[in-house]
Amino acid sequence: MIASEEAKRKLNSKKMIKKQEDAEKRIYEECIDFRICPYCGEDIDIISLYCIKCDRQLIYQRKLR
């Protein structure tokens, strides 16, 4: 009984981590859609996907639906 409860907890934990990662990815992609750096909130160059303020090259891999 205790083992099955532990297994359920681990499974739920993995599901919550996956949901959180999906939400973070969605927020990241939406920021880039609106030409905003997801890290500092400044405008980014949409062609090169580069933020000058925080000196980051952003990665964008949205799949076409």
Backbone hydrogen bonds, N-H to C=O, Kabsch-Sander energy under -0.5 kcal/mol:
donor,donor_aa,acceptor,acceptor_aa,energy
5,E,1,M,-1.7
6,E,2,I,-2.2
7,A,3,A,-2.3
8,K,4,S,-2.2
9,R,5,E,-2.2
10,K,6,E,-2.3
11,L,7,A,-2.4
12,N,8,K,-2.7
13,S,9,R,-2.3
14,K,10,K,-2.3
15,K,11,L,-2.3
16,M,12,N,-2.4
17,I,13,S,-2.2
18,K,14,K,-2.2
19,K,15,K,-2.4
20,Q,16,M,-2.3
21,E,17,I,-2.5
22,D,18,K,-2.4
23,A,19,K,-2.2
24,E,20,Q,-2.4
25,K,21,E,-2.3
26,R,22,D,-2.3
27,I,23,A,-2.4
28,Y,24,E,-2.3
29,E,25,K,-2.5
30,E,26,R,-2.4
31,C,27,I,-2.3
32,I,28,Y,-1.9
33,D,29,E,-2.2
34,F,30,E,-1.6
35,R,32,I,-1.7
36,I,31,C,-2.7
37,C,42,E,-3.2
41,G,37,C,-1.7
44,I,35,R,-1.5
45,D,50,Y,-1.8
46,I,44,I,-0.7
49,L,45,D,-2.0
50,Y,45,D,-0.8
51,C,56,R,-2.6
52,I,50,Y,-0.6
55,D,51,C,-0.6
56,R,51,C,-1.3
58,L,49,L,-3.0
58,L,56,R,-0.7
